[in-house]
């Protein structure tokens, strides 16, 4: 699925110590991923910038570095790459996706209320419920696939609107542009967690979001060997807040993890094409299994928001969620019999993974809340890797047959 040429963009506003990218503004995603973020290597001619494994820098250096908690060449190179890929003016890298979430929520004040999509990542739910609630930050959950809930934004003017699209784990697709049409006139910042879509498949800022958040651990890095997070924006004010949070709260990534993520991003486009192709094939196969209650993949015609997904995504991503119609015991047995789908909580790597949200990623969400949004004991989330699809389908079939 070749990506479209990028529209010409204004030159990125300069931030002290942050390099601008060198790639032409008309270049495409695949080219930007390879060529952006190569600063600080000119002295040696290194084709790939090295790892700057240092905690401190001599005062007065040309890059303005002083202490790695407040900046490192590997962070800044990654920032430049991700800003290009997310079509953003700015990007700040963090130690993990949760660190990126923490950075954004740390800008709120006691008494602020956030409006969030009801099907939200379990760790995000836990942070709001068990950490930030103690500091007086409130949160109200709504089904943002229903436009009638948009009116609450204009009426109540929350401090922030927080959505994922697709959501974790039910893969609901939120019409980002439609939400932005309400948040913008109301002066309410809109954050989109873009992790499940990836920078290659979706551009939240072009759709009207103020912030695009990534767990770069997932599709950006793509190899399950480094943690990371990022917040991308076109707002100089938000960028200043993110830089402050990175330094003041100690949320910075390690230079090595930032370097690994930069390396992983170079193959994001070609990996995402295979993820998408494998996932839709697996989703179609699962739909044919007897007793399956539903299968969700954004580009599957049966998906409730299929048309929205087609409008705002370039591909359906590598995630498939299915309610197999099993009880807890049979679900657990099915998962244990899979050979190529390791049972694990993460996603977005080259290897296939499976997850039981009710007992894993969303175990911290109260049972009543889980059931209300559709996270049943028979719900399974598949992160479909880039293996041969025939092998993955055969693995599903053998586990299915043996668990009956």
Secondary structure, DSSP 8 states (H G I E B T S, - for coil): --------------BTTB----S-TT--HHHHHHHSS-TT-TTTT-SS------SB--TT-TT---BGGG--HHHHHHHHHHHHHTT-SEEEEESSHHHHHHHHHTT--TT-EEEEESS--HHHHHIIIIIGGGGT-EEEEE-TTSGGGGHHHHHH--SEEEEESS-TTT-----HHHHHHHHHHHT-EEEEE-TTT-TTT--TTTTT-SEEEE-TTTTTT-SSS---EEEEES-HHHHHHHHHHHHHTT----HHHHHHHHHHHTTHHHHHHHHHHHHHHHHHHHHTSTT--EEE-TTSTTSTTHHHHHHH-SS--SEEEEE----HHHHHHHHHH-SSSEE-S---SSS-EEE-TTTTTTTTS-HHHHHHHT--TTEEEEE--SS-HHHHHHHHHHHHHHH-
